[in-house]
Amino acid sequence: MESTGFAHWLVVAIEAGTAFLLLLLALAVVVVLVTWVVDRNQTANSVLRNFPVIGHFRYWFLHLGEFFRQYLYSSDREEMPFNRAERTWVYRAAKNVDNTNAFGSSRDLRGEGVPFFVNAPFPALGEEHVEPVPVTIGPYAREPYSHASFFNISAMSFGALSAPAIRALARGAAKAGIWMDTGEGGLAPYHLEGGCDIVFEIGTAKYGVRTPDGKLDDEKLLAICANKQVKMVSIKLGQGAKPGMGGLLPGAKVTAEIAAIRGIPVGQDSQSPNRHLDIGNVQQLMDAINHIRNLTGKPVGFKAVLGGVEWIGDLCDEIATRGLQSAPDFIIVDGSEGGTGAAPQTLMEGVGLPLHEALPALLDMLIVKGMRERIKVVCSGKCITAYDVAWALSIGADFVNSARGFMLALGCIQSLQCNRNTCPTGITTQNPKLQRGLVVADKSERVYHYATNLMHEVGIIAHSCGVDEPRQLDRTHCRVVGDDGLSVPLVKLYPYPQAT
Ligand SMILES: Cc1cc2nc3c(=O)[nH]c(=O)nc-3n(C[C@H](O)[C@H](O)[C@H](O)COP(=O)(O)O)c2cc1C
């Protein structure tokens, strides 16, 4: 009796299921037919006009390709901005797992532009190696800053990055003894978690330190710099990914908290001006630097992407007139290959000098003008592995910053979604559901390990070259492969100039 009842219900369920499937099928046919008619008769898209319905798959595949090409199709050394070999190196350094490879390198060592280092026949013994010596920035400031770590976290704003990402960076930075730059979005409480050294950036919109009409609010800046963690102030003139354009934060990312910290309306696109309203020439730049340094007592410098260095020469001449103490305490030179939360492709790809041209040009101008000792040089632009950083130190940088290296350490999978609030790893999204994926306690350890392992490996390069610490590397220690497949020493490519 019971089994007859069960069979009855089974038949009813199968009939209902079949009817449902038929309904779905009918609906699908209607959708396809309507789409076919719409596609065929629309005038805007020629692919869909010629290939109605199936033409849509092209967009789907294009979208999926962004995610899957790195896993399925691209070779280890092929992708941009960072190829799989580079990303894997960072991931492994961050996870603090074995970073050795087997059999041989997949890097073509004869490729144009490839740098390599010149090992010494008799390198220093392990016990002769020394820790990097602290470099003092801002000797004339009331609170000079001495800092040893040559690899630090580049400017990325709270807004471009999520709160958990900032927290993980801040805690990791504190543990690794490196600084973290706030980027142009103001100082958030998350930057202060863990107690790392902070470089406070003033962007062109002066977010966090602005008056209602966009000028510098001295009181707000003083309040921020009263915090002992804030060690230096950086005036952002520009960044490599968008020279001549201000920051851009899409409205979807402007939450109430971010709006309050920046001093802007909630939910609206936030576009900062393409330059500081009050800095239109070298003299005004010097005025701003000296005003902020006198006000805060902190070392003050600026960040720029270079189109040339003549204006740096003019700046040095102005310093010579005003006196050495008036000089910027540091210059952060950002290569045009630099990253961003959001920028137009045209500016990203077509404007500004890449780091391998900008860094030696800047350093040489400072040497020529006798300012090299006074002005410390920080550089950034795709320096995410030990040999990128060792190259920059060999050219002569005092410090190297990285933004995207640290994003990879946080778990970034290079899905190129930073401008869309849809970052799948929770790093560049303000969507709490996606932020859930980023566990601060775990990722801060990765930040710490990435920084310390990278600096350790730069130390290995330095010791192999026969010097005691990485900042002793110079242009004789690195060679770069030319278009004939043969390498030339950096010192031949960029000979040290004479001071005038
Ligand atoms: C998500 C993101 C946000 C950024 N925000 C800022 C910013 O607020 N201010 C700034 O000066 N640079 C900003 N940058 C540029 C970086 O600080 C850095 O100069 C550039 O990306 C080069 O370093 P990298 O090649 O290691 O990423 C940002 C970069 C990224 C990827």
The ligand as a Tripos MOL2 file, in Angstrom:
@<TRIPOS>MOLECULE
LIG
   31    33     1     0     0
SMALL
NO_CHARGES

@<TRIPOS>ATOM
      1 C1         46.0990   50.4220   -5.7080 C.3       1 LIG1
      2 C2         47.1200   51.5160   -5.8090 C.ar      1 LIG1
      3 C3         46.8850   52.7520   -5.2030 C.ar      1 LIG1
      4 C4         47.8260   53.7650   -5.2910 C.ar      1 LIG1
      5 N1         47.5990   54.9550   -4.6490 N.ar      1 LIG1
      6 C5         48.5460   55.9230   -4.6640 C.ar      1 LIG1
      7 C6         48.3790   57.1230   -3.9180 C.ar      1 LIG1
      8 O1         47.3800   57.3400   -3.2370 O.2       1 LIG1
      9 N2         49.3900   58.0360   -3.9740 N.ar      1 LIG1
     10 C7         50.5380   57.8440   -4.6920 C.ar      1 LIG1
     11 O2         51.4350   58.6670   -4.6690 O.2       1 LIG1
     12 N3         50.7150   56.6990   -5.4040 N.ar      1 LIG1
     13 C8         49.7570   55.7460   -5.3960 C.ar      1 LIG1
     14 N4         49.9830   54.5720   -6.0750 N.ar      1 LIG1
     15 C9         51.2580   54.3950   -6.8030 C.3       1 LIG1
     16 C10        52.2710   53.6180   -5.9520 C.3       1 LIG1
     17 O3         52.5270   54.2600   -4.7380 O.3       1 LIG1
     18 C11        53.6190   53.4230   -6.6720 C.3       1 LIG1
     19 O4         54.2120   54.6690   -6.8650 O.3       1 LIG1
     20 C12        53.5230   52.7280   -8.0130 C.3       1 LIG1
     21 O5         52.5210   51.7620   -8.0570 O.3       1 LIG1
     22 C13        54.8580   52.0570   -8.3640 C.3       1 LIG1
     23 O6         55.1660   51.0120   -7.4830 O.3       1 LIG1
     24 P1         54.8880   49.4640   -7.8550 P.3       1 LIG1
     25 O7         55.3680   49.2910   -9.2480 O.co2     1 LIG1
     26 O8         55.6580   48.6860   -6.8340 O.co2     1 LIG1
     27 O9         53.4210   49.2560   -7.7520 O.co2     1 LIG1
     28 C14        49.0290   53.5540   -6.0170 C.ar      1 LIG1
     29 C15        49.2570   52.3180   -6.6290 C.ar      1 LIG1
     30 C16        48.3260   51.3070   -6.5310 C.ar      1 LIG1
     31 C17        48.6230   49.9930   -7.1930 C.3       1 LIG1
@<TRIPOS>BOND
     1     1     2 1
     2     2     3 ar
     3     2    30 ar
     4     3     4 ar
     5     4     5 ar
     6     4    28 ar
     7     5     6 ar
     8     6     7 ar
     9     6    13 1
    10     7     8 2
    11     7     9 ar
    12     9    10 ar
    13    10    11 2
    14    10    12 ar
    15    12    13 ar
    16    13    14 ar
    17    14    15 1
    18    14    28 ar
    19    15    16 1
    20    16    17 1
    21    16    18 1
    22    18    19 1
    23    18    20 1
    24    20    21 1
    25    20    22 1
    26    22    23 1
    27    23    24 1
    28    24    25 2
    29    24    26 1
    30    24    27 1
    31    28    29 ar
    32    29    30 ar
    33    30    31 1
@<TRIPOS>SUBSTRUCTURE
     1 LIG1         1 GROUP 0 **** ****
